Amino acid sequence: MHAPSPQGSVGKAPVEGRGADHIAPDCAGQNFYAIDRGLRDLVRLYLEPDDFGRLEPHFDRLGILAGGRLDELARVADQHPPVLNARDRFGRDEDWIDYHSSYREMEQIAFGDFQFHAMSHRAGTLGMDRPLPAVAKYAMQYLFVQAEFGLMCPISVTDTSIHLIRKFASAELKDYLLPKMLSGDVATMWKGTQFMTERAGGSDVGAIETTARCEEGEWRLYGDKWFCSHADADVALLLARPEGAPAGTRGLALFALPRRLKDGRRNAYRIVRLKDKLGTRSMASGEIVLEGAVAYLVGDADRGLKQMMEQVNLSRLSHGVRASAMMRRCVNEAFVCARTRVAFGKTIIEYPLLRRQLLKIAVPAEQSLSMFLFTAKAMDRANAGSGEAENLLRILTPLLKFRACRDNIPVATGAMEVRGGNGYIEEWVNARLIRDAHVGVLWEGTSNINALDIVTRAVGKSRAHRTLEAALKRLLDNATRMPAAFRNRLRLALDRALVLAERVAAEPSLEQSARQAASALYHVTSSILMTWEAAQPGRDARRALYAKFVLEHRLSAQDPLEPHDGGWEREAAEFVFSQRQVALPEIAGLLER
Ligand SMILES: Cc1cc2nc3c(=O)[nH]c(=O)nc-3n(C[C@H](O)[C@H](O)[C@H](O)COP(=O)(O)OP(=O)(O)OC[C@H]3O[C@@H](n4cnc5c(N)ncnc54)[C@H](O)[C@@H]3O)c2cc1C
């Protein structure tokens, strides 16, 4: 354990809502649930009323933690990254990682108090008599990540490892692993992780060189894993090629690798180095050498990648949620700053150029919120047996991962700029938000890999865009309170985005347009969702204005040599920046312009 340095001790939050000597405040001390109008409206809409009633106090509690204690801990943990110890004092390769006490306290909140890893697998978390729906789980992740991003990797990968083991492992392996992994006792529980990437290939998984040999009735692994987040997890799910299996992805099998053997000895692999990373600094990512480590085969030996892709897809959804959460934090920070910082005698939120900058931060954040909740809802329906929802999930997951993670980067930079020079200084959260944002376009598939997945597989093979089309058209038909002309424009944009995606999927020469097609699908989906949400009785209608911003700026032709239309945008901005509920009749005229 590190000795906490004077700078490292967790300080008191600044006085709520007040800066000092001209310096604009940050969001410290705020309740991130209470101040999030979009989230509060939408969890009520997407959750069953009974679940919402039971879970709302926990959203509220987590909102307070995320704006308070968790935020303080996250700042300190980021400044005190984990440290690898390769050997003990007797020269044994008993490698272990030291974490700062701030990280340990966050683990206690995540794995002990909220039990994120177990909440969708068993009853008994947060007082629930059944597992939580996906909508609730991801809403909780969204609140948590507004304070701490790094630890969400171990949390999520434990959750997703449990999913794979429950679904594919033998009864014996389940009996061995699940009670430990589902435990809420942080001192004794087993956490999970996932190692795929090797030097030879991250995107190109078929290039994996780790081999599995069956020796005296047990599998032993030999090789090198190049990127291993949550490197000291108690059990890692990984891909390796059994000796004699074919080359490429077809020859890969899925294994569970325990850190300790049944007799308590350390398994035969070593963490040889921790990565010095741009972001996610609180969490340990390392390199691992497998030297005949004992592992358990999970599921069918010739379906390793197919099985692993279930974990990848769950992680992709969580990554989209994390990007959305970080964007929300950026919005909150930017707005609190813009409402208080004074320049040239006015608060900066009064300046048209700054308002435009704020909209560029707020709109992608709201899009991603709608996208992840709709995706999580599809997951809940798929889990209940709907084939239609499963197909929907097939396309929504990579769409969310691809676009939300990309949007997170300019949003984080934009929020820094709103804070001015202070945003560049490490004691404000903006610098960390920028560093953390970038990993989203790398892990669980780069932007290109996700865009290709959308176009070639989700559209080309699974035809999931047609399921999406039907779902979105139903929502538009249902949003009868919205002006017909606006709904018609959205219908037209949807039709064109679908044609584009189909063309790119069908014509290999158009592969370079995969990102364009994926972005178009994301933008049109999110704008229809926000329109439908705004049309629901009692909901804040400004979501329809966000939809219009997306329609005008992301789905319509722009002339770079014409000035931006200040007319409707200026009026719309008044509603967006007002801190009251907006009713549909107030903005209906704007939607038609
Ligand atoms: C902090 C961090 C933690 C990580 N943790 C883990 C972990 O726990 N487990 C794990 O398994 N992995 C982990 N990774 C690895 C990550 O998933 C890979 O880095 C990622 O998948 C990209 O693989 P690569 O680095 O080999 O890049 P490459 O696959 O070599 O890609 C290089 C570039 O080529 C592009 N490219 C590749 N193929 C194509 C194509 N067909 N068409 C167009 N462009 C293409 C990519 O988009 C990218 O821009 C982690 C990475 C980071 C940064």
The ligand as a Tripos MOL2 file, in Angstrom:
@<TRIPOS>MOLECULE
LIG
   53    58     1     0     0
SMALL
NO_CHARGES

@<TRIPOS>ATOM
      1 C1         -5.8440    1.1510  -21.7990 C.3       1 LIG1
      2 C2         -6.1360   -0.0650  -22.6180 C.ar      1 LIG1
      3 C3         -6.6100   -1.1890  -21.9890 C.ar      1 LIG1
      4 C4         -6.8700   -2.3420  -22.7200 C.ar      1 LIG1
      5 N1         -7.3280   -3.4480  -22.0580 N.ar      1 LIG1
      6 C5         -7.5220   -4.5930  -22.7560 C.ar      1 LIG1
      7 C6         -7.9410   -5.7880  -22.0880 C.ar      1 LIG1
      8 O1         -8.1710   -5.8130  -20.8780 O.2       1 LIG1
      9 N2         -8.1160   -6.9070  -22.8050 N.ar      1 LIG1
     10 C7         -7.8880   -6.9360  -24.1380 C.ar      1 LIG1
     11 O2         -8.0640   -7.9820  -24.7460 O.2       1 LIG1
     12 N3         -7.4850   -5.8270  -24.7970 N.ar      1 LIG1
     13 C8         -7.3020   -4.6620  -24.1450 C.ar      1 LIG1
     14 N4         -6.8910   -3.5300  -24.8060 N.ar      1 LIG1
     15 C9         -6.5130   -3.6350  -26.1960 C.3       1 LIG1
     16 C10        -7.4720   -3.0150  -27.1870 C.3       1 LIG1
     17 O3         -8.6760   -3.7390  -27.2240 O.3       1 LIG1
     18 C11        -6.7390   -2.9810  -28.5370 C.3       1 LIG1
     19 O4         -5.6730   -2.0660  -28.4210 O.3       1 LIG1
     20 C12        -7.6510   -2.6280  -29.6640 C.3       1 LIG1
     21 O5         -8.5690   -3.6500  -29.9120 O.3       1 LIG1
     22 C13        -6.8740   -2.3210  -30.9620 C.3       1 LIG1
     23 O6         -5.9790   -3.3530  -31.2560 O.3       1 LIG1
     24 P1         -4.4530   -3.0140  -31.5940 P.3       1 LIG1
     25 O7         -3.9040   -2.1760  -30.5000 O.co2     1 LIG1
     26 O8         -3.7580   -4.2900  -31.8920 O.co2     1 LIG1
     27 O9         -4.4970   -2.1110  -32.8780 O.3       1 LIG1
     28 P2         -4.6510   -2.6510  -34.3660 P.3       1 LIG1
     29 O10        -5.6490   -3.7260  -34.4180 O.co2     1 LIG1
     30 O11        -3.3160   -2.9260  -34.9110 O.co2     1 LIG1
     31 O12        -5.2550   -1.3670  -35.0840 O.3       1 LIG1
     32 C14        -4.4470   -0.2710  -35.5480 C.3       1 LIG1
     33 C15        -5.3350    0.6270  -36.4150 C.3       1 LIG1
     34 O13        -5.7340   -0.1090  -37.5680 O.3       1 LIG1
     35 C16        -7.1370   -0.0040  -37.7300 C.3       1 LIG1
     36 N5         -7.6410   -1.2310  -38.3600 N.ar      1 LIG1
     37 C17        -7.4100   -2.5220  -38.0220 C.ar      1 LIG1
     38 N6         -8.0750   -3.3440  -38.8430 N.ar      1 LIG1
     39 C18        -8.7700   -2.5600  -39.7120 C.ar      1 LIG1
     40 C19        -9.6590   -2.8020  -40.7950 C.ar      1 LIG1
     41 N7        -10.0100   -4.0390  -41.1450 N.pl3     1 LIG1
     42 N8        -10.1580   -1.7400  -41.4650 N.ar      1 LIG1
     43 C20        -9.8530   -0.4830  -41.1200 C.ar      1 LIG1
     44 N9         -9.0240   -0.1920  -40.1140 N.ar      1 LIG1
     45 C21        -8.4930   -1.2070  -39.4070 C.ar      1 LIG1
     46 C22        -7.6960    0.1940  -36.3300 C.3       1 LIG1
     47 O14        -8.9650    0.8280  -36.3950 O.3       1 LIG1
     48 C23        -6.6190    1.0710  -35.7180 C.3       1 LIG1
     49 O15        -6.8770    2.4070  -36.0230 O.3       1 LIG1
     50 C24        -6.6420   -2.3590  -24.1080 C.ar      1 LIG1
     51 C25        -6.1760   -1.2090  -24.7460 C.ar      1 LIG1
     52 C26        -5.9260   -0.0770  -24.0170 C.ar      1 LIG1
     53 C27        -5.3960    1.1430  -24.7290 C.3       1 LIG1
@<TRIPOS>BOND
     1     1     2 1
     2     2     3 ar
     3     2    52 ar
     4     3     4 ar
     5     4     5 ar
     6     4    50 ar
     7     5     6 ar
     8     6     7 ar
     9     6    13 1
    10     7     8 2
    11     7     9 ar
    12     9    10 ar
    13    10    11 2
    14    10    12 ar
    15    12    13 ar
    16    13    14 ar
    17    14    15 1
    18    14    50 ar
    19    15    16 1
    20    16    17 1
    21    16    18 1
    22    18    19 1
    23    18    20 1
    24    20    21 1
    25    20    22 1
    26    22    23 1
    27    23    24 1
    28    24    25 2
    29    24    26 1
    30    24    27 1
    31    27    28 1
    32    28    29 2
    33    28    30 1
    34    28    31 1
    35    31    32 1
    36    32    33 1
    37    33    34 1
    38    33    48 1
    39    34    35 1
    40    35    36 1
    41    35    46 1
    42    36    37 ar
    43    36    45 ar
    44    37    38 ar
    45    38    39 ar
    46    39    40 ar
    47    39    45 ar
    48    40    41 1
    49    40    42 ar
    50    42    43 ar
    51    43    44 ar
    52    44    45 ar
    53    46    47 1
    54    46    48 1
    55    48    49 1
    56    50    51 ar
    57    51    52 ar
    58    52    53 1
@<TRIPOS>SUBSTRUCTURE
     1 LIG1         1 GROUP 0 **** ****
